[in-house]
Each structure stands twice: as structure tokens, then as C-alpha cells.
Amino acid sequence: MRHFREARAQGDVLAVQLAADEVVHRLKGEGRPVLPFEERAVVLSALRDVDYVVADNPDDGLNVVRLLLPDVFVRGCDYAAEGAPEEPVMHELDGAMIYTGGEKRNTRDIVAQIRA
């Protein structure tokens, strides 16, 4: 939640790009996503700092960035070292790329804790 608060502080509107189910499954493997897109979108849209939830394009997630033309794109710090895939597009748009947060939490670890 802190990540969304930090992202929201960077601009007037926060649109959260949410991975489609097929993208999550392709990247994360069997049993993922834990919740389907619609349920994940409802949870995110209920957060005070989130104005919009936008589905990514399973074939090209950068299309959302090109469509929305944000002034600022915020990613978690886990992308900072190698650079986020959105960074070249944001450079083309003369936008800012910002990396937030220091604590990485992921669903895999949360599910493992629950199962333990």
C-alpha cells in the first residue's frame, strides 16, 4: 500500500496497470494468478490512492503507456537496477521514470507463509 501512496504523490491521478491473467500465468507459472483479474482489479480500485485500474495488453504491455501518455511512470525498486521495460517509452514521451519503495513483497512469499 505504501507503494501506491508514493506513486499517487507523484501526480494528480494514479492509474494502476494490472497484468492480465494470461500474463501472470506465463510469467509466474502454474497456480497463478491466485485471484482472477476481475477480483484483483476490485481490490486495487478500492484503495484510496488508486483512481483507475487499467488492464495491460497481454501481447504488449507498453501499449497502455503509449495510450495514457503519463507524465510520470512509477515502478517498484526491484526494477531500478536493470531498468523497467517502460523506461525507453517514457524517455520518448519526455516523461519521468521513478522507482519507489525499498521493501519487496510478492505473492509467492505470502502464499508460502499462509501454507506454512
BABATOR-119553 format. One record per residue: residue number from 1; z negated, x, y of N, C-alpha, C, O, CB in turn; residue in three letters. Coordinates in steps of 0.05 Angstrom, whole numbers, plus 5000, padded with zeros to 4 digits. Glycine has a CB too. Example, Ala and Ser with C-alpha at 12.3 -4.5 7.8 and 13.67 -1.06 7.14 Angstrom:
[site 1, [4844, 5264, 4886], [4844, 5246, 4910], [4844, 5264, 4934], [4831, 5285, 4934], [4819, 5226, 4911], 'ALA'];
[site 2, [4858, 5257, 4955], [4857, 5273, 4979], [4843, 5258, 5001], [4839, 5268, 5023], [4886, 5282, 4988], 'SER'];
***
This chain:
[site 1, [5000, 5016, 4976], [5000, 5000, 5000], [5000, 5017, 5025], [5011, 5010, 5046], [4976, 4981, 5000], 'MET'];
[site 2, [4987, 5040, 5024], [4987, 5058, 5047], [5015, 5067, 5054], [5022, 5070, 5077], [4969, 5083, 5041], 'ARG'];
[site 3, [5032, 5071, 5033], [5059, 5080, 5038], [5074, 5059, 5054], [5089, 5066, 5073], [5074, 5084, 5010], 'HIS'];
[site 4, [5070, 5033, 5048], [5084, 5012, 5063], [5073, 5010, 5092], [5088, 5006, 5111], [5080, 4985, 5049], 'PHE'];
[site 5, [5047, 5014, 5095], [5035, 5014, 5122], [5047, 5037, 5139], [5054, 5034, 5162], [5005, 5017, 5120], 'ARG'];
[site 6, [5049, 5061, 5126], [5060, 5084, 5140], [5090, 5079, 5147], [5099, 5086, 5169], [5057, 5109, 5124], 'GLU'];
[site 7, [5104, 5068, 5128], [5133, 5062, 5133], [5136, 5041, 5155], [5153, 5045, 5173], [5146, 5052, 5107], 'ALA'];
[site 8, [5120, 5021, 5155], [5121, 5000, 5175], [5115, 5010, 5203], [5127, 5001, 5223], [5102, 4977, 5169], 'ARG'];
[site 9, [5098, 5030, 5205], [5091, 5042, 5231], [5115, 5057, 5243], [5114, 5064, 5267], [5067, 5060, 5227], 'ALA'];
[site 10, [5135, 5063, 5228], [5158, 5079, 5237], [5179, 5062, 5253], [5196, 5073, 5266], [5172, 5092, 5214], 'GLN'];
[site 11, [5176, 5035, 5252], [5196, 5019, 5266], [5186, 4991, 5270], [5163, 4984, 5266], [5222, 5019, 5250], 'GLY'];
[site 12, [5205, 4974, 5278], [5198, 4946, 5285], [5199, 4928, 5260], [5185, 4907, 5259], [5217, 4936, 5305], 'ASP'];
[site 13, [5216, 4935, 5241], [5220, 4918, 5217], [5219, 4936, 5192], [5230, 4958, 5193], [5247, 4902, 5219], 'VAL'];
[site 14, [5206, 4926, 5171], [5206, 4941, 5146], [5221, 4925, 5125], [5212, 4904, 5116], [5177, 4948, 5137], 'LEU'];
[site 15, [5244, 4936, 5116], [5259, 4925, 5094], [5255, 4944, 5070], [5261, 4968, 5072], [5290, 4921, 5101], 'ALA'];
[site 16, [5245, 4933, 5048], [5240, 4950, 5025], [5262, 4946, 5005], [5268, 4923, 4997], [5212, 4942, 5012], 'VAL'];
[site 17, [5275, 4968, 4997], [5296, 4967, 4978], [5284, 4968, 4950], [5270, 4988, 4943], [5317, 4990, 4982], 'GLN'];
[site 18, [5289, 4948, 4934], [5277, 4946, 4908], [5298, 4949, 4886], [5319, 4936, 4887], [5263, 4919, 4905], 'LEU'];
[site 19, [5293, 4966, 4867], [5312, 4972, 4846], [5316, 4948, 4828], [5297, 4934, 4820], [5302, 4995, 4829], 'ALA'];
[site 20, [5341, 4943, 4822], [5349, 4921, 4803], [5338, 4928, 4775], [5333, 4951, 4769], [5379, 4917, 4802], 'ALA'];
[site 21, [5333, 4908, 4759], [5322, 4912, 4732], [5339, 4932, 4716], [5327, 4949, 4703], [5321, 4885, 4717], 'ASP'];
[site 22, [5365, 4930, 4717], [5382, 4948, 4701], [5379, 4977, 4711], [5382, 4996, 4695], [5411, 4940, 4703], 'GLU'];
[site 23, [5374, 4981, 4736], [5370, 5008, 4747], [5343, 5019, 4736], [5342, 5042, 4727], [5370, 5008, 4778], 'VAL'];
[site 24, [5322, 5003, 4738], [5296, 5012, 4728], [5298, 5018, 4698], [5288, 5039, 4690], [5275, 4990, 4733], 'VAL'];
[site 25, [5311, 5001, 4683], [5313, 5006, 4654], [5329, 5032, 4649], [5321, 5048, 4632], [5327, 4982, 4640], 'HIS'];
[site 26, [5351, 5036, 4663], [5367, 5060, 4659], [5351, 5085, 4666], [5353, 5106, 4652], [5392, 5059, 4676], 'ARG'];
[site 27, [5335, 5084, 4687], [5321, 5108, 4696], [5294, 5113, 4681], [5287, 5135, 4676], [5315, 5106, 4725], 'LEU'];
[site 28, [5281, 5091, 4674], [5254, 5093, 4662], [5253, 5089, 4632], [5234, 5098, 4619], [5236, 5073, 4676], 'LYS'];
[site 29, [5273, 5075, 4621], [5273, 5072, 4592], [5263, 5046, 4581], [5258, 5027, 4596], [5258, 5094, 4580], 'GLY'];
[site 30, [5259, 5046, 4555], [5251, 5022, 4540], [5224, 5011, 4551], [5206, 5025, 4558], [5247, 5029, 4510], 'GLU'];
[site 31, [5224, 4984, 4553], [5200, 4971, 4562], [5197, 4969, 4592], [5177, 4959, 4602], [5176, 4984, 4551], 'GLY'];
[site 32, [5217, 4979, 4606], [5216, 4979, 4636], [5240, 4963, 4646], [5261, 4963, 4634], [5217, 5007, 4647], 'ARG'];
[site 33, [5237, 4948, 4667], [5213, 4946, 4683], [5191, 4929, 4670], [5197, 4913, 4652], [5219, 4934, 4710], 'PRO'];
[site 34, [5167, 4933, 4677], [5144, 4918, 4667], [5147, 4889, 4676], [5142, 4870, 4661], [5117, 4930, 4675], 'VAL'];
[site 35, [5153, 4885, 4701], [5158, 4859, 4713], [5187, 4856, 4721], [5199, 4876, 4730], [5139, 4854, 4737], 'LEU'];
[site 36, [5199, 4833, 4718], [5227, 4829, 4726], [5229, 4830, 4757], [5209, 4827, 4771], [5238, 4803, 4716], 'PRO'];
[site 37, [5253, 4835, 4766], [5258, 4838, 4795], [5246, 4816, 4812], [5233, 4821, 4832], [5288, 4839, 4800], 'PHE'];
[site 38, [5250, 4791, 4804], [5240, 4768, 4820], [5210, 4770, 4824], [5201, 4764, 4846], [5248, 4742, 4806], 'GLU'];
[site 39, [5195, 4777, 4803], [5166, 4779, 4806], [5158, 4802, 4823], [5140, 4800, 4839], [5153, 4781, 4778], 'GLU'];
[site 40, [5172, 4825, 4819], [5166, 4848, 4836], [5172, 4842, 4865], [5157, 4851, 4883], [5182, 4873, 4827], 'ARG'];
[site 41, [5193, 4827, 4871], [5201, 4820, 4898], [5180, 4802, 4911], [5173, 4805, 4934], [5228, 4807, 4899], 'ALA'];
[site 42, [5169, 4783, 4895], [5149, 4765, 4906], [5124, 4780, 4913], [5112, 4775, 4935], [5142, 4743, 4885], 'VAL'];
[site 43, [5116, 4799, 4897], [5092, 4815, 4902], [5096, 4831, 4928], [5079, 4831, 4945], [5085, 4834, 4879], 'VAL'];
[site 44, [5119, 4845, 4930], [5124, 4861, 4954], [5126, 4844, 4979], [5115, 4851, 5000], [5149, 4877, 4950], 'LEU'];
[site 45, [5139, 4821, 4977], [5143, 4805, 5001], [5117, 4793, 5011], [5115, 4784, 5034], [5163, 4782, 4995], 'SER'];
[site 46, [5096, 4792, 4994], [5070, 4782, 5002], [5054, 4802, 5018], [5034, 4795, 5030], [5055, 4773, 4977], 'ALA'];
[site 47, [5062, 4827, 5018], [5048, 4847, 5033], [5052, 4844, 5063], [5075, 4839, 5072], [5057, 4876, 5024], 'LEU'];
[site 48, [5031, 4846, 5078], [5032, 4842, 5106], [5052, 4860, 5121], [5066, 4850, 5139], [5005, 4848, 5118], 'ARG'];
[site 49, [5055, 4885, 5112], [5073, 4903, 5126], [5102, 4900, 5119], [5119, 4912, 5132], [5064, 4931, 5120], 'ASP'];
[site 50, [5109, 4885, 5098], [5136, 4882, 5089], [5149, 4858, 5101], [5139, 4835, 5098], [5137, 4880, 5058], 'VAL'];
[site 51, [5171, 4862, 5116], [5186, 4840, 5128], [5208, 4829, 5109], [5212, 4804, 5108], [5199, 4849, 5154], 'ASP'];
[site 52, [5222, 4846, 5095], [5243, 4838, 5077], [5243, 4855, 5052], [5235, 4878, 5052], [5271, 4841, 5092], 'TYR'];
[site 53, [5251, 4842, 5030], [5256, 4856, 5005], [5285, 4854, 4999], [5296, 4832, 4998], [5238, 4845, 4981], 'VAL'];
[site 54, [5299, 4876, 4995], [5327, 4877, 4992], [5333, 4889, 4964], [5323, 4910, 4957], [5341, 4894, 5014], 'VAL'];
[site 55, [5350, 4875, 4949], [5358, 4885, 4922], [5378, 4908, 4926], [5396, 4906, 4942], [5371, 4863, 4905], 'ALA'];
[site 56, [5374, 4929, 4911], [5394, 4951, 4913], [5418, 4943, 4896], [5418, 4924, 4881], [5382, 4978, 4903], 'ASP'];
[site 57, [5439, 4958, 4900], [5463, 4955, 4885], [5461, 4972, 4860], [5458, 4997, 4863], [5489, 4961, 4902], 'ASN'];
[site 58, [5462, 4961, 4836], [5459, 4977, 4812], [5480, 5000, 4809], [5475, 5020, 4796], [5461, 4960, 4787], 'PRO'];
[site 59, [5503, 4996, 4822], [5524, 5016, 4820], [5522, 5037, 4842], [5531, 5060, 4838], [5551, 5003, 4821], 'ASP'];
[site 60, [5511, 5029, 4865], [5509, 5048, 4888], [5487, 5039, 4906], [5492, 5023, 4925], [5536, 5050, 4903], 'ASP'];
[site 61, [5463, 5049, 4902], [5440, 5041, 4919], [5443, 5048, 4948], [5429, 5037, 4965], [5416, 5054, 4908], 'GLY'];
[site 62, [5462, 5067, 4954], [5466, 5074, 4982], [5481, 5053, 4998], [5481, 5054, 5023], [5481, 5101, 4983], 'LEU'];
[site 63, [5494, 5034, 4984], [5507, 5013, 4998], [5488, 4997, 5016], [5496, 4988, 5037], [5521, 4994, 4979], 'ASN'];
[site 64, [5464, 4993, 5007], [5444, 4979, 5023], [5439, 4993, 5049], [5437, 4981, 5070], [5418, 4975, 5007], 'VAL'];
[site 65, [5437, 5019, 5048], [5432, 5035, 5072], [5456, 5032, 5091], [5452, 5029, 5115], [5427, 5065, 5065], 'VAL'];
[site 66, [5480, 5034, 5080], [5504, 5031, 5097], [5506, 5003, 5109], [5517, 5000, 5131], [5529, 5037, 5080], 'ARG'];
[site 67, [5496, 4983, 5095], [5497, 4956, 5104], [5476, 4950, 5126], [5482, 4938, 5147], [5493, 4936, 5081], 'LEU'];
[site 68, [5452, 4960, 5122], [5430, 4955, 5141], [5430, 4973, 5165], [5420, 4966, 5187], [5403, 4958, 5127], 'LEU'];
[site 69, [5442, 4997, 5163], [5443, 5016, 5184], [5416, 5021, 5198], [5413, 5017, 5222], [5463, 5007, 5205], 'LEU'];
[site 70, [5396, 5030, 5182], [5370, 5034, 5194], [5369, 5058, 5213], [5384, 5077, 5209], [5349, 5037, 5172], 'PRO'];
[site 71, [5351, 5057, 5232], [5346, 5080, 5249], [5329, 5100, 5235], [5330, 5124, 5240], [5333, 5071, 5276], 'ASP'];
[site 72, [5312, 5090, 5217], [5293, 5107, 5202], [5294, 5098, 5173], [5294, 5074, 5167], [5264, 5105, 5214], 'VAL'];
[site 73, [5294, 5118, 5155], [5291, 5112, 5126], [5267, 5127, 5116], [5265, 5152, 5120], [5318, 5120, 5111], 'PHE'];
[site 74, [5249, 5113, 5103], [5224, 5125, 5094], [5224, 5127, 5063], [5231, 5107, 5050], [5200, 5109, 5104], 'VAL'];
[site 75, [5217, 5150, 5053], [5214, 5154, 5024], [5187, 5167, 5019], [5175, 5179, 5037], [5237, 5172, 5013], 'ARG'];
[site 76, [5178, 5165, 4994], [5153, 5177, 4986], [5156, 5208, 4986], [5179, 5218, 4983], [5144, 5167, 4959], 'GLY'];
[site 77, [5134, 5221, 4987], [5134, 5251, 4989], [5146, 5264, 4964], [5153, 5287, 4964], [5107, 5261, 4994], 'CYS'];
[site 78, [5147, 5249, 4941], [5157, 5261, 4917], [5187, 5268, 4919], [5197, 5283, 4902], [5154, 5242, 4894], 'ASP'];
[site 79, [5201, 5258, 4939], [5229, 5265, 4944], [5233, 5287, 4964], [5255, 5298, 4967], [5244, 5241, 4953], 'TYR'];
[site 80, [5211, 5295, 4978], [5214, 5314, 5001], [5225, 5341, 4993], [5241, 5352, 5007], [5187, 5317, 5013], 'ALA'];
[site 81, [5217, 5352, 4970], [5225, 5379, 4963], [5255, 5381, 4958], [5268, 5400, 4967], [5210, 5387, 4938], 'ALA'];
[site 82, [5266, 5362, 4943], [5295, 5364, 4937], [5312, 5347, 4955], [5337, 5349, 4955], [5299, 5355, 4909], 'GLU'];
[site 83, [5300, 5330, 4971], [5315, 5312, 4989], [5323, 5287, 4976], [5332, 5287, 4953], [5340, 5327, 5000], 'GLY'];
[site 84, [5319, 5265, 4989], [5326, 5239, 4979], [5356, 5234, 4979], [5370, 5246, 4995], [5311, 5216, 4995], 'ALA'];
[site 85, [5366, 5217, 4961], [5394, 5212, 4960], [5405, 5199, 4986], [5428, 5201, 4992], [5401, 5194, 4937], 'PRO'];
[site 86, [5387, 5186, 5001], [5394, 5173, 5026], [5398, 5192, 5049], [5409, 5185, 5070], [5374, 5152, 5033], 'GLU'];
[site 87, [5388, 5216, 5046], [5388, 5235, 5068], [5415, 5241, 5080], [5418, 5240, 5104], [5376, 5261, 5059], 'GLU'];
[site 88, [5436, 5246, 5064], [5463, 5250, 5076], [5473, 5226, 5091], [5486, 5229, 5112], [5483, 5258, 5054], 'PRO'];
[site 89, [5468, 5202, 5081], [5477, 5178, 5095], [5462, 5174, 5121], [5474, 5168, 5142], [5473, 5152, 5077], 'VAL'];
[site 90, [5436, 5179, 5121], [5420, 5178, 5146], [5430, 5198, 5166], [5430, 5193, 5190], [5391, 5181, 5140], 'MET'];
[site 91, [5438, 5221, 5157], [5449, 5242, 5175], [5475, 5232, 5188], [5479, 5235, 5212], [5454, 5269, 5160], 'HIS'];
[site 92, [5492, 5219, 5171], [5517, 5208, 5182], [5511, 5186, 5203], [5526, 5184, 5223], [5534, 5195, 5159], 'GLU'];
[site 93, [5490, 5171, 5199], [5483, 5149, 5218], [5466, 5159, 5241], [5458, 5143, 5258], [5467, 5128, 5203], 'LEU'];
[site 94, [5461, 5185, 5243], [5444, 5197, 5263], [5416, 5184, 5262], [5403, 5181, 5283], [5456, 5193, 5291], 'ASP'];
[site 95, [5407, 5177, 5238], [5381, 5166, 5234], [5361, 5186, 5225], [5368, 5209, 5218], [5382, 5143, 5214], 'GLY'];
[site 96, [5336, 5179, 5225], [5315, 5197, 5217], [5307, 5192, 5188], [5307, 5169, 5178], [5290, 5193, 5235], 'ALA'];
[site 97, [5301, 5213, 5173], [5292, 5211, 5146], [5263, 5221, 5146], [5257, 5243, 5155], [5309, 5229, 5126], 'MET'];
[site 98, [5245, 5204, 5138], [5216, 5210, 5139], [5204, 5208, 5111], [5210, 5189, 5096], [5201, 5191, 5159], 'ILE'];
[site 99, [5187, 5227, 5104], [5174, 5226, 5078], [5144, 5221, 5083], [5131, 5235, 5099], [5178, 5253, 5062], 'TYR'];
[site 100, [5133, 5201, 5069], [5105, 5194, 5073], [5088, 5197, 5048], [5098, 5200, 5026], [5103, 5165, 5083], 'THR'];
[site 101, [5062, 5196, 5053], [5043, 5196, 5031], [5040, 5223, 5018], [5057, 5241, 5020], [5052, 5176, 5010], 'GLY'];
[site 102, [5018, 5226, 5005], [5012, 5251, 4991], [5004, 5245, 4962], [5005, 5263, 4945], [4991, 5266, 5005], 'GLY'];
[site 103, [4996, 5221, 4957], [4986, 5213, 4930], [5008, 5198, 4916], [5015, 5176, 4924], [4960, 5197, 4932], 'GLU'];
[site 104, [5018, 5209, 4894], [5038, 5195, 4879], [5026, 5178, 4857], [5011, 5188, 4840], [5058, 5216, 4866], 'LYS'];
[site 105, [5032, 5152, 4857], [5023, 5134, 4837], [5047, 5122, 4823], [5066, 5114, 4837], [5004, 5111, 4848], 'ARG'];
[site 106, [5047, 5121, 4797], [5070, 5109, 4784], [5062, 5090, 4763], [5040, 5091, 4752], [5088, 5131, 4773], 'ASN'];
[site 107, [5080, 5072, 4757], [5074, 5051, 4737], [5068, 5062, 4710], [5050, 5051, 4696], [5098, 5032, 4735], 'THR'];
[site 108, [5081, 5083, 4702], [5077, 5095, 4675], [5047, 5102, 4672], [5035, 5097, 4651], [5094, 5120, 4671], 'ARG'];
[site 109, [5036, 5115, 4692], [5008, 5123, 4691], [4989, 5099, 4691], [4969, 5099, 4678], [5001, 5142, 4714], 'ASP'];
[site 110, [4995, 5079, 4707], [4979, 5055, 4709], [4979, 5040, 4682], [4957, 5032, 4673], [4989, 5037, 4731], 'ILE'];
[site 111, [5002, 5037, 4670], [5004, 5024, 4644], [4989, 5040, 4623], [4975, 5028, 4606], [5034, 5021, 4635], 'VAL'];
[site 112, [4990, 5066, 4624], [4976, 5083, 4604], [4945, 5079, 4608], [4931, 5078, 4588], [4983, 5113, 4608], 'ALA'];
[site 113, [4936, 5077, 4633], [4907, 5073, 4637], [4899, 5045, 4627], [4878, 5043, 4615], [4901, 5074, 4667], 'GLN'];
[site 114, [4915, 5025, 4630], [4909, 4998, 4621], [4907, 4998, 4590], [4889, 4987, 4578], [4930, 4978, 4630], 'ILE'];
[site 115, [4926, 5012, 4577], [4927, 5012, 4548], [4904, 5028, 4536], [4894, 5022, 4514], [4954, 5024, 4538], 'ARG'];
[site 116, [4895, 5048, 4551], [4872, 5065, 4542], [4847, 5048, 4543], [4825, 5058, 4536], [4869, 5091, 4558], 'ALA'];
***
